[in-house]
């Protein structure tokens, strides 16, 4: 357990209008709705329109946050955008969001921790505020994974979608949100989930060099279901509590079968687990904020609930947070 002075004070989300259903995918690759649902739990996903990019999705998520909570972002002093699908190599998505929002005095950086990005972003925001360096931070998880999805690969194209979520984190030493954290990286497993860019080799091994997502689903599944339950246990140990005292589990929404296995191995009830994959697919850094916002809109998350967030994915990276829900 650590001392925190940071509180989550608002949340917002946005997904593109275009829907890509399993029936649509049946016309594109050799697959069918029953096969997709059985293996992933996904029924549909959202796809960005032509000319709609991660900065646009990020901006709309913040607009949604401001409208719902009557919040101003004029005095935000740091913007953290968590994404692996930036509009440009440079400038950062965060800088583009700063311009769209018209915030004059703020830092702006991107964080790329793939599917663990949003939890990493929250961890960084908590640290910056608790250290006294910043007072008000936007943390955004947003992706346009459709830009790097190989729609000829039936094993991966069924999984990924586009969307984004944002939270506002503010200084508050009376009712802070953050209880404990657990972060792990296993870079030697990076070749099991990647998209090439400047290099086409990793750790001396040649890779499929298309710039599209490549995944060894079986290896990622085995890694996640083995290590995430241990991380969940570590989070509660650090907080001096137990999983029985946690009201909600919000894992990265990669695959419903994976989430079910993690819950079974950890002993955490699946009916107290929030996920966004059914209608949005795997949106990488956006899955956790989208899941949280579903919980808010459905009236499940309540002030004072202990919530265990756990991101995991490309890197291979993991980042878990135990928080008090303060909205």
N, C-alpha and C positions, 0 to 999 in steps of 0.2 A: 504493500500500500504506500502511496506517496501523497504529499500534500498538493492539492490543486486549488487554483483560484480562477478557474475557467468554467463557464456555464454555457450550454447549448440553449439559445433563447428563441430560435425560430427555424422552420424547415420549409422547403419548397421543392417542387419537382416538375419535370417536363418530359414528355415523350413526343416524337414526331407523329404526324397524323397518319402516315401511310402504314397500313397493317399488312404483314406478310404471314399468312396462315399456313398451317401444315398442308392444306389442300393446294395452296399456291405452289408450295415446294414440290408437291407430287408432279407438277407439270414441268419442273426444272431439272430434277434429278430422280434417280431410281429410289423412291422412298414412299412411305404412306403414313397417314395420321396415326394409325395404331402402333406402328413401329417407333415413331418419334415419341409419342406419349409414354409408351412402355419403357423406353430407355432413358428418357430425359425429363418427362413430366411437362414439357413445353407444348403449348397449343398454338401460340402465335407470338410474333415479335414485331417491334416497330422499326421502320427503316427511314433514314433521313432522306428528304427530298433532294433533288439536284440543287446544288447551291446552298444546302443547309449543312453546317459543319459543327464541330464540337464547341466552338466559341458561341455559336447561336443557341445551341441547346443549353449551355451553361448560363447564358444571359437570361433565357426564358425561365429557367429554374429559379434564378434569383428574383426575377419579377414576380413569379408566383409566391415566393417567400414574403416579399414586401407587401403584396396585396393582402395575403391571408393574415399576417400578423401586424399590419400597420407599422412596419419597420422602415426606417431610413438607413441607407448605406453610405450616405455622404461622408460620414466620419469613420468608415472602415479604414484601418491602417495596414492591412495585409490581405491579399487575395491569394489563396492556395487552390490551384486547379489540379485535381488528380486525374490523369488520363494517359493512355498509351496511344491515342489517336489524335494528336494535335493538328490544327489546320496547317501549320507551317513548321519547318525545322526551327525557324526563328522568324518573327517574335513568338513569345510564349502565348498559350491560350489565355493565361491569367492577364497578360498585358492587353490582349484584345478585349477581354471582359471589362477591364478597367476603363478602356476607351468607350465601350458601349454604355457603361453605367455613368460615365462622366465623373468618376471619383478622382479628386485632384491630388490628394496627399496619401498615397498608399504604396506599399511594396506589392510586387506581383511576381509569383514564380509558379512553375509547374512541378509536379511530383509524379514520376513514373514508377509505380510499384505494381503495375498491371492490376490484377483483380484485388490486391490488398491495398490499392492506392488510397481509398477513402479513409480507411482506418489509420493508415500512416499519416494522412493529412490531419485528421483529428488529433493524433498524438503530437504532431509538430505544433499545431495551434495551441493545444493545452500547454506545451512547454514554453512557447513564446509568451503567452499571456501570464502564466504562473511565474515566469522569470522577471516579469515587469517590463518586457521589451515592447509589448503591444497590448492594446485594450480591446480591439474589436476586429475579428477576423472572419472572412467568408471562406468556408471550406466547400469546395464543389467537386463532385465526382461525376464526370460526363464522358461519353464515348460515342463515336460513330464507327463502330466495329464493322459495319457493312462495307466500309471503304477498304478493309483489308481481309475480308472474308472470301475464300475461294468457293464460289457457288457451283463449282464442278465437283467438289469434294463432299460426297453425301454424308460423311461421318462428322464433319465440322459445320457445314453451312446450315444445318438444322438448329444449331445451338445459339448463334449470336444475333444480337439486336442492338439498337441505338436508344439512348436516353440519358437523363441526367437528374441529379438531385443536389440540393445545396442546403447547408445549415449555417447559421450565424452563431459564432462563439464569442462571448463577451466576458470581461473581467467581473468576477463575483466571488468574494471570499466567504460569503455567508452560506450560499447554496451551490457549491460547485458540482459539476457533472461527473468528473473523472475520478475513478477509484483505483484502478490498477491497469497495467499494460504488459504485454508479452510479445516481443518481436523476434523473428527468426528468419535467417536466409540460408539457403542451401544452393549456392550458385552452380555446383557441380551437376545439378539436375536441370539446368537451364535448357538443354536441348530437347526436353520433353514437351515444351510449350514455348514457341517463339515465332517471330516474324522478322525476317532478315532486313537489313538496311544497308549500311556501308560495308559490312563484313558478311562473308558467306561461310565462315567457319567458326566453331566454338570449341575451345579446349582442344584444338588440334584436329577436330573432326569436321568434315565438309557437311554443309546443310543444304536443304532444298531452298534455292535462292530465288524466290518469287516475290518477296515482300508481303505475301499473304500469311495468315495465321496457319501454323502447322502444329498439330497436337498429337501426342501419343496418349490417347484417352485412358488406356488401361494403366499406364505408369502414373499419370496424374491422379487418377482415382485411388490407386493403392497408396500413394504418398499422402493424400489428403485424409483419407479415412483412418490412416495409421497415426498421423501426427497431430491433426486438429484436436481430437479428444484429449490428448496429453496437454496441449496448449490451453484448452478450456480448464482443465484441472489446475494447471499452473496459475492461471489468472485468479481463480478463487482462492488458492493458497496464499498468493501475494496479498489478497484483500482480507485475509483472515475470515473467510466465509466459505460457503459450499454451494454447489449447483442447486441444491434443494431450495436455497434462498434467492435464486435468480428467477424472475418472472418471465423473461423473454430471451430467446436465443435468436440472433440475427446473423446467420452465416452468409458468405458470398453465395449468391444464387447461381451456381454453375450447372447443377444437375440435381433433380429431385431424388434420384436413387442414391446419389452421393450424400445428400443431406440426411436422408433416412438412415443410411449406414452410420454416419457420424453420430446421430442421435441415439441409435441403438448401442453403439460402442461406449458412448459417454454416459448413457442412462438418462439423457435429457428428453422430456416428452416432446414428440413431434407436434402435438397440438399447441405447444407454447413456443413454436418456432415460426418466425416470419420470413417469407421469401417472396420474390417478385418475378420468378422465372416463368410462371404459367402463361402470363399474357405479354411478358416483355422479353423472355429469353435470357441468355447470359449477356449482360451489359457491362461486364468487367467492373471497373471502379464505380459504376453507377448502381450496381445491384443492391448494395447495403442501404444507401440513402433512399432508393425507390422502395425497398422493403419497409424501412422505417416509416416512410410517408403513407404507405398502405396501412400500416398499423395505426397511425394517427387518424386517417380518414375513416377507418372502420371502428374507431373507438376502443381499440385494444390496449394501446399504450396509455398509461395513466401516470400522472405526476407521482414520483416516489418509487416507481418500479425500478428494480435492478435489471439492466439489459446487458447481455453479453454479445458484443459485436466481434465477428471473426472473419477477416479477409484472408484469402489464400489464392496463389496462382503463379503466373509467370515470374521467373527469377532463379529458382523457385523461392517465393517469399511468403511469409505469414505475418499477420499483425492482428493481435487480439486486444480488445479493450473491454473492461467492465465499467459501466457508467450508471449513474443515477439519472433516470429520465426526469427532466426538469421543465417540461412544457405543460 
